[in-house]
Amino acid sequence: MSELRYDPIQRRWVIIATERSARPTDFRRRDATPPEVSNEAASCPFCPGNEAMTPHEILASRPGGGPNNSSGWDVRVVPNKYPALGIEGQLERRAVGIFDRMHGIGAHEVVIETPDHHGELATLPIDQVLRVLSVYQERLIDLKRDPRFRYILLFKNHGAAAGATLSHPHSQIIATPVTPRTVAVELETCKSHHQIKERCLFCDIIGNEAEARKRILIDSRHFLAFAPYASRFPYELSILPKRHAFAYDGATGEELVDLAEVLRCSLSAIRIALGDVAYTLALHTAPNLLPIPGYWRTIREDFHWHFEIMPQILPEPGVQRSSGLHVNPVAPETAIRRLQAAERDSPVPR
């Protein structure tokens, strides 16, 4: 069984998942062999017809109907075969000298985004991107019913440089009994800002970016896609709902339709400007408030859910690994000008 160990110096939890050492690491990178001569799809566990190669599905969208774990799906959710956390058991948090540890209880799921082995969120039809976003929402709502889970982490790694071991388009969902440090810092920062100014920090940022008009890629009815003022990575983007909302669970159907277009166009602009570059897509949403009595009101007012797109263009420099200090060689204003040009030239209709 995996376990979580607390680092009191950095104030963060670390998952010790020894079972993950058995995961496959010898898959070719997506761009290593042209699709027309590659037989990777034939043995891919995420491709239609290979459903028996994955654990039994948790959820699937089958427009034409059909039995579970069969073909005919357009989005499919399965347990991760090499999970970082296990669903069975209790946390049993305990001390080990000055340290804290608990059992690695949680959930680890894979969202297979399309039956097309060579499809991408950047090029899929809007309806398909919308299906993926809707499945994200459905799984978050369901996982939050378990009071053992404090946070539901949703992310997508595209490309070997971002950590993807299978090239078939997929995302991952990890439900954890702790709030990840990055999100915990955001929660505290938002709380402090609201206590002083009685306003949401992210709403203030949206207003500032809308006024400056220097770093905006897409300004849609419901969302703003822009390069953060202090971007950590070249061509990094944030996507925020204009309506103040603390949890992705509460996004309306109309907002998800708009988000599908904004997300696809953002990823398409990156692809046109940079090629098939590796990236990580991450959702930052409010923690599960079920096990936190009395915390609902402050998070509802303070926090603002959002997506982050982090291209992996350069190897992680030693200064970043050793200190957490990011060095970005491309100013966000420059990045946005290039992405705006790419977005205008996009062959994908908006």
Buried (B, 14 or more C-beta within 10 A) or exposed (E): EBBBBBEEEEEBBBBEBEBBEEBEEEBEEBEEEEEEEBEBBEEBBBBBEBBEEBBEBBBBBBEEEEEEBBBBBBBBBBBBBBBBBBBEEEBEEEEEEEEBBBBBBBBBBBBBBBBBBBBBBBBBEBEBBBBBBBBBBBBBBBBBEBEBBBBBBBBBBBBBBBEBEBBBBBBBBBBBBBBBBEBBEBBEEBBEBBEEEEBBBBBEBBBEBEEEEBBBBBBBEBBBBBBBEEBBBBBBBBBBBBBBBBBBBBBEEEBBBBBBBBBBBBBBBBBBBBEBBBBBBBBBBBBBBBBEEEEEEBBBBBBBBBBBBBBBBBEEEEEBEEEEEBEBEBBBEEBBBBBBEBBEEBEBEE
